[in-house]
Amino acid sequence: MTASRITAIRTLRVPERANLCWIEIETAEGLTGLGEAFRGAAAVEGQVHDLVAPYLLGKDARDIERHHRFLMTPYVGFGSSSAEIRAASAVDIALWDLAGQRLGVPVHEALGGLSRDRIRAYNTCAGYDYNSRQVRREVDGKENATGPYDDQIAFMRSADELAHSLLDEGFTAMKIWPFDGAAAASGGQLINLDDLRRGLEPFEKIRAAVGDRMEVMAELHSLWSLPAAARICNALAPLKPFWVEDPIAKMDDALSLAELRRAAPGVPICASETLGGKVAFRDLLVAGGTDVVMLDLTWCGGLTEARKIAALAEAWARPVAPHDCTGPVTLVASLHFALHAATAIFQEVVRATLATWYRDLVTDLPVLEKGFVLPMAGPGLGTRLTAETRKRAATRESRA
């Protein structure tokens, strides 16, 4: 019996963050690795206990690549960011956490070391509960802010003041999505000139207020047809967005993304946090469908798959940018990846969640300094669920 034999797999969920599910993997040596899943938490939890645990229990936790290949190739659900792949992602993160703990080094060192000592952050201008509940919050700029960092209200109402606020905290990049509200009227098939004008206003305010001191990313949330996305992109071009993210529905349509890049050559395209597995990213790169490769560790296959996707991106001379608008463990794991991956350019953060409920759930979070994120200290991921989180969580366990 090896000391690194997996003896238990546990899932934990708290009711106020219904989209999140944590995975803990215990080994015979007394270590516990932590992973996180996001969206469809109940489906992921079922996948973990019904299909993952029977395979993983009793196996050697050191064999990360072996387990990764098995879990990433289920009989069904392998071709997307499915419940199967989201479960595999969370397990993979937990296994890398165990690897770092076992070696006594941070995950970024276990992966092969740092490519940089810090990484630039951009603030996704979301509110305090963005993405953390089952129902998505929609705003039109008329709602009242719920605190000083309710940036989703701020970018619709006073984007100029928001840009100054972020600069004051050291941020030099931000992401907003003022076109989203216009998509519902036509199902995203077209955008009229009036809606286009309203969507451009926050970008214009930011440029008028702070000039080129702030990079601005436009998020389109996979809401638009190709012609509508092209119209938005071409209208944005004079305002110099750093990228336009996930412009069409759906983002596995690599040929349409390539056509969009030709139709709107003045705007870089970023794609896509919604893709799962390296093959989808290979197809995107082969088609010429993106300028920046964005991936989400909890949807793409975890750290093991993220390294392979980053290698593909590097081969196509594309930078990578890990996504986080999800949960604190995802952010921590993404930071380890972003500091390790040679072509990473940004780490996404949400200052509203960093300042509030992320802190309530885990023991340690990344430190921001003058607009840059610093490496985590300590072995493994460098963070754990707090005692209070564990006490309140509904827990399900599979044991060898």
ABEGO torsion letter per residue (X at the ends): XBAABBABBBBBBBAABAABBBBBBBBAAGBBBBBBBBEGAAAAAAAAAAAAAAAABGBBAABAAAAAAAAABBABGAABBBAAAAAAAAAAAAAAAAAAAAAGBBAAAAAGEBABABBBBBBBBBBAABGABABBBBBAGABBBAEAABAAAAAAABAAAAAAAAAAAGBABBBBBAAAAAAAAAGGABBBAAAAAAAAAAAAAAAAAAEAABBBBBBAGGABBAAAAAAAAAAAAAAGBABBBGABOBAABAAAAAAAAAABAABBBBOBAABBEAAAAAAAAAAGABABBBBBAAAAGEAAAAAAAAAAAAAAGBBBBBBBABBAAAAAAAAAAAAABAABABBBBBAAAAABAAAAABABBBBBBGGBBBBBBEBEAGBBBBAAAAAABBBBBBBX
